Amino acid sequence: MQPRPEAPPSRHKPMVCTGSLPVAANIQNEFGVCGWILTILSYILIFFTLPISACMCIKVVQEYERAVIFRLGRLMPGGAKGPGIFFIVPCIDTYRKVDLRVLSFEVPPQEALIDSTE
């Protein structure tokens, strides 16, 4: 009996399960050099304009909301933030508030048309 040949190495990134969604293991290296330069420059800009930039960096979400933060268009590790206070970098971060409340709508009754071809 011949030994089984080994599978070729996979080109896919290893996945790590954090909570309910799998996340690439090397998420910190996803931004590249330009992304890290933009991040560092943004933090320097925030530091020099601190009293004014604090109003733009600190965000609050209510008890029934969550904030999904994207840095340079990619989902930040850690998932949704909230409820409470969180920090964003205005130059490179965007966020979306997601409402967790159940919405109900009044649906008007409709008449059913029945085709009787008896």
Backbone as CSV, one residue per row, in Angstrom:
resi,resn,N_x,N_y,N_z,CA_x,CA_y,CA_z,C_x,C_y,C_z
1,MET,0.837,-1.164,0.000,0.000,0.000,0.000,0.895,1.246,0.000
2,GLN,0.576,2.180,-0.886,1.388,3.389,-1.003,0.898,4.445,-0.018
3,PRO,1.835,5.249,0.504,1.382,6.311,1.420,0.608,7.379,0.666
4,ARG,-0.356,7.946,1.339,-1.176,8.987,0.736,-0.362,10.255,0.530
5,PRO,-0.478,10.877,-0.648,0.255,12.134,-0.842,-0.362,13.225,0.026
6,GLU,0.516,14.100,0.540,0.022,15.180,1.393,-0.635,16.252,0.538
7,ALA,-1.611,16.918,1.132,-2.328,17.992,0.428,-1.385,19.184,0.243
8,PRO,-1.501,19.882,-0.891,-0.657,21.057,-1.088,-1.016,22.134,-0.067
9,PRO,-0.071,22.998,0.277,-0.390,24.045,1.268,-1.473,24.980,0.744
10,SER,-2.342,25.369,1.619,-3.466,26.225,1.255,-3.014,27.676,1.131
11,ARG,-3.600,28.387,0.172,-3.299,29.805,0.000,-4.225,30.681,0.823
12,HIS,-5.215,30.067,1.447,-6.181,30.828,2.225,-5.601,31.184,3.583
13,LYS,-6.071,32.305,4.138,-5.628,32.740,5.447,-6.274,31.863,6.509
14,PRO,-5.555,31.583,7.595,-6.179,30.812,8.673,-7.279,31.625,9.313
15,MET,-8.357,30.967,9.669,-9.507,31.653,10.242,-9.558,31.376,11.740
16,VAL,-9.900,32.388,12.493,-10.060,32.276,13.927,-11.490,32.660,14.242
17,CYS,-12.155,31.869,15.046,-13.541,32.160,15.376,-13.585,33.052,16.607
18,THR,-14.101,34.271,16.450,-14.280,35.186,17.574,-15.766,35.441,17.715
19,GLY,-16.368,34.807,18.667,-17.809,34.964,18.839,-18.539,34.151,17.794
20,SER,-19.300,34.825,16.943,-20.090,34.107,15.964,-19.554,34.260,14.540
21,LEU,-18.648,35.230,14.305,-18.152,35.459,12.956,-16.671,35.092,12.858
22,PRO,-16.264,34.345,11.829,-14.833,34.062,11.673,-14.105,35.298,11.168
23,VAL,-12.914,35.516,11.695,-12.114,36.673,11.331,-10.736,36.174,10.929
24,ALA,-10.143,36.791,9.921,-8.799,36.396,9.500,-7.844,36.590,10.670
25,ALA,-6.895,35.651,10.834,-5.993,35.663,11.976,-5.072,36.878,11.961
26,ASN,-4.692,37.340,10.799,-3.775,38.475,10.744,-4.504,39.732,10.286
27,ILE,-5.541,40.102,11.013,-6.337,41.278,10.642,-5.529,42.560,10.796
28,GLN,-4.546,42.595,11.710,-3.756,43.794,11.910,-2.871,44.083,10.702
29,ASN,-2.490,43.077,9.930,-1.625,43.277,8.778,-2.405,43.558,7.501
30,GLU,-3.717,43.675,7.597,-4.542,43.875,6.418,-4.402,45.273,5.829
31,PHE,-4.045,46.282,6.647,-4.027,47.655,6.180,-2.833,47.965,5.298
32,GLY,-1.728,47.326,5.515,-0.542,47.602,4.732,0.182,48.834,5.246
33,VAL,1.241,49.209,4.561,2.077,50.330,4.983,1.315,51.647,4.884
34,CYS,0.617,51.869,3.789,-0.128,53.123,3.622,-1.211,53.275,4.692
35,GLY,-1.873,52.189,5.026,-2.898,52.243,6.060,-2.327,52.612,7.418
36,TRP,-1.172,52.052,7.745,-0.553,52.381,9.024,-0.050,53.816,9.036
37,ILE,0.459,54.315,7.920,0.900,55.715,7.844,-0.292,56.646,8.042
38,LEU,-1.413,56.350,7.389,-2.623,57.166,7.567,-3.122,57.131,9.011
39,THR,-3.046,55.971,9.636,-3.490,55.840,11.019,-2.617,56.672,11.946
40,ILE,-1.309,56.594,11.788,-0.397,57.351,12.642,-0.583,58.855,12.436
41,LEU,-0.695,59.284,11.181,-0.922,60.708,10.908,-2.252,61.194,11.494
42,SER,-3.266,60.344,11.469,-4.562,60.714,12.037,-4.475,60.883,13.549
43,TYR,-3.765,59.973,14.224,-3.598,60.102,15.670,-2.797,61.351,16.026
44,ILE,-1.780,61.693,15.233,-1.008,62.918,15.467,-1.905,64.142,15.296
45,LEU,-2.727,64.151,14.260,-3.649,65.262,14.029,-4.642,65.403,15.184
46,ILE,-5.135,64.283,15.689,-6.054,64.320,16.829,-5.356,64.886,18.060
47,PHE,-4.103,64.488,18.273,-3.358,64.953,19.450,-3.153,66.468,19.418
48,PHE,-2.808,67.024,18.263,-2.538,68.456,18.175,-3.805,69.310,18.204
49,THR,-4.931,68.743,17.847,-6.202,69.478,17.870,-7.137,68.899,18.931
50,LEU,-6.552,68.489,20.060,-7.285,67.699,21.050,-8.554,68.337,21.596
51,PRO,-8.592,69.556,22.022,-9.879,70.024,22.577,-11.006,70.018,21.542
52,ILE,-10.689,70.371,20.325,-11.714,70.412,19.279,-12.014,69.014,18.755
53,SER,-10.982,68.198,18.581,-11.181,66.872,17.995,-11.865,65.900,18.954
54,ALA,-11.841,66.195,20.263,-12.512,65.299,21.216,-14.005,65.233,20.940
55,CYS,-14.572,66.344,20.496,-16.007,66.348,20.171,-16.317,65.472,18.973
56,MET,-15.360,65.348,18.063,-15.584,64.553,16.862,-15.175,63.088,17.046
57,CYS,-14.373,62.784,18.048,-13.864,61.422,18.236,-14.713,60.570,19.164
58,ILE,-15.365,61.191,20.120,-16.135,60.436,21.113,-17.588,60.372,20.663
59,LYS,-18.099,59.166,20.539,-19.477,58.931,20.100,-20.219,58.129,21.162
60,VAL,-21.534,58.266,21.186,-22.371,57.574,22.159,-23.480,56.851,21.415
61,VAL,-23.712,55.592,21.773,-24.870,54.871,21.254,-25.762,54.486,22.425
62,GLN,-27.052,54.487,22.170,-28.039,54.214,23.211,-28.092,52.725,23.544
63,GLU,-28.905,52.404,24.536,-29.024,51.024,25.004,-29.568,50.085,23.927
64,TYR,-30.402,50.605,23.052,-31.033,49.790,22.020,-30.304,49.878,20.680
65,GLU,-29.105,50.451,20.658,-28.335,50.603,19.423,-26.967,49.957,19.568
66,ARG,-26.357,49.661,18.426,-24.957,49.221,18.368,-24.291,50.004,17.251
67,ALA,-22.992,50.185,17.350,-22.230,50.892,16.324,-21.263,49.911,15.675
68,VAL,-21.314,49.816,14.367,-20.388,48.979,13.610,-19.342,49.920,13.026
69,ILE,-18.073,49.699,13.389,-16.998,50.615,13.011,-16.179,50.019,11.874
70,PHE,-15.935,50.845,10.863,-15.105,50.457,9.726,-13.867,51.344,9.710
71,ARG,-12.688,50.759,9.630,-11.448,51.522,9.493,-10.906,51.295,8.094
72,LEU,-10.784,52.380,7.346,-10.356,52.342,5.946,-11.237,51.400,5.133
73,GLY,-12.522,51.365,5.457,-13.485,50.568,4.717,-13.576,49.117,5.124
74,ARG,-12.800,48.704,6.112,-12.830,47.307,6.562,-13.368,47.235,7.981
75,LEU,-14.061,46.154,8.275,-14.668,45.970,9.584,-13.587,45.852,10.651
76,MET,-13.739,46.602,11.724,-12.776,46.547,12.829,-12.962,45.249,13.608
77,PRO,-11.864,44.671,14.100,-12.010,43.467,14.920,-12.715,43.800,16.225
78,GLY,-13.481,42.871,16.723,-14.216,43.094,17.959,-15.705,43.253,17.741
79,GLY,-16.128,43.389,16.499,-17.548,43.467,16.211,-18.166,44.798,16.570
80,ALA,-19.441,44.775,16.875,-20.199,45.992,17.149,-19.870,46.531,18.534
81,LYS,-19.869,47.850,18.653,-19.603,48.519,19.932,-20.912,49.026,20.509
82,GLY,-20.987,49.006,21.814,-22.138,49.606,22.461,-22.842,48.650,23.380
83,PRO,-23.769,49.129,24.138,-24.175,50.524,24.287,-23.155,51.289,25.119
84,GLY,-23.112,52.597,24.922,-22.213,53.439,25.688,-21.347,54.320,24.812
85,ILE,-20.185,54.689,25.365,-19.265,55.607,24.708,-18.187,54.813,23.989
86,PHE,-17.810,55.257,22.790,-16.692,54.656,22.074,-15.933,55.730,21.327
87,PHE,-14.740,55.414,20.878,-13.812,56.359,20.273,-13.604,55.997,18.811
88,ILE,-13.719,56.982,17.917,-13.403,56.763,16.511,-12.355,57.779,16.081
89,VAL,-11.614,57.453,15.047,-10.652,58.373,14.448,-11.346,58.972,13.228
90,PRO,-11.689,60.268,13.270,-12.544,60.845,12.234,-11.989,60.769,10.819
91,CYS,-10.705,60.779,10.653,-10.133,60.796,9.302,-10.215,59.435,8.617
92,ILE,-10.138,58.359,9.384,-10.056,57.036,8.758,-11.174,56.085,9.170
93,ASP,-11.929,56.427,10.216,-13.003,55.545,10.674,-14.358,56.081,10.228
94,THR,-15.228,55.159,9.875,-16.640,55.469,9.680,-17.431,54.495,10.539
95,TYR,-18.627,54.897,10.917,-19.436,53.991,11.726,-20.888,54.091,11.307
96,ARG,-21.615,53.020,11.563,-23.048,52.945,11.298,-23.750,52.540,12.578
97,LYS,-24.794,53.259,12.913,-25.616,52.867,14.056,-26.659,51.870,13.577
98,VAL,-26.784,50.783,14.308,-27.762,49.747,13.991,-28.782,49.723,15.118
99,ASP,-30.045,49.887,14.765,-31.123,49.888,15.736,-31.580,48.449,15.975
100,LEU,-31.606,48.029,17.231,-31.978,46.652,17.564,-33.450,46.505,17.941
101,ARG,-34.193,47.605,17.941,-35.599,47.526,18.317,-36.414,46.821,17.238
102,VAL,-37.470,46.177,17.676,-38.370,45.502,16.757,-39.339,46.533,16.200
103,LEU,-39.448,46.588,14.891,-40.358,47.522,14.246,-41.594,46.772,13.783
104,SER,-42.750,47.381,14.005,-43.987,46.765,13.525,-44.703,47.759,12.632
105,PHE,-45.297,47.254,11.586,-45.995,48.074,10.608,-47.438,47.605,10.501
106,GLU,-48.312,48.557,10.261,-49.716,48.236,10.030,-49.869,47.864,8.553
107,VAL,-50.262,46.641,8.309,-50.454,46.160,6.936,-51.949,46.173,6.635
108,PRO,-52.372,46.929,5.614,-53.805,46.967,5.308,-54.272,45.623,4.739
109,PRO,-55.508,45.242,5.051,-56.025,43.970,4.518,-56.194,44.054,2.998
110,GLN,-56.008,42.932,2.348,-56.155,42.879,0.893,-57.261,41.913,0.519
111,GLU,-57.914,42.232,-0.574,-58.950,41.331,-1.064,-58.312,40.260,-1.919
112,ALA,-58.805,39.060,-1.787,-58.283,37.958,-2.589,-59.198,37.727,-3.783
113,LEU,-58.630,37.714,-4.958,-59.401,37.422,-6.165,-59.264,35.936,-6.485
114,ILE,-60.403,35.275,-6.558,-60.394,33.850,-6.826,-60.987,33.628,-8.190
115,ASP,-60.267,32.903,-9.013,-60.752,32.589,-10.357,-61.484,31.251,-10.284
116,SER,-62.808,31.295,-10.421,-63.567,30.049,-10.374,-64.018,29.709,-11.793
117,THR,-63.438,28.687,-12.325,-63.780,28.246,-13.689,-64.492,26.913,-13.619
118,GLU,-65.556,26.838,-12.851,-66.273,25.575,-12.719,-67.302,25.394,-13.784
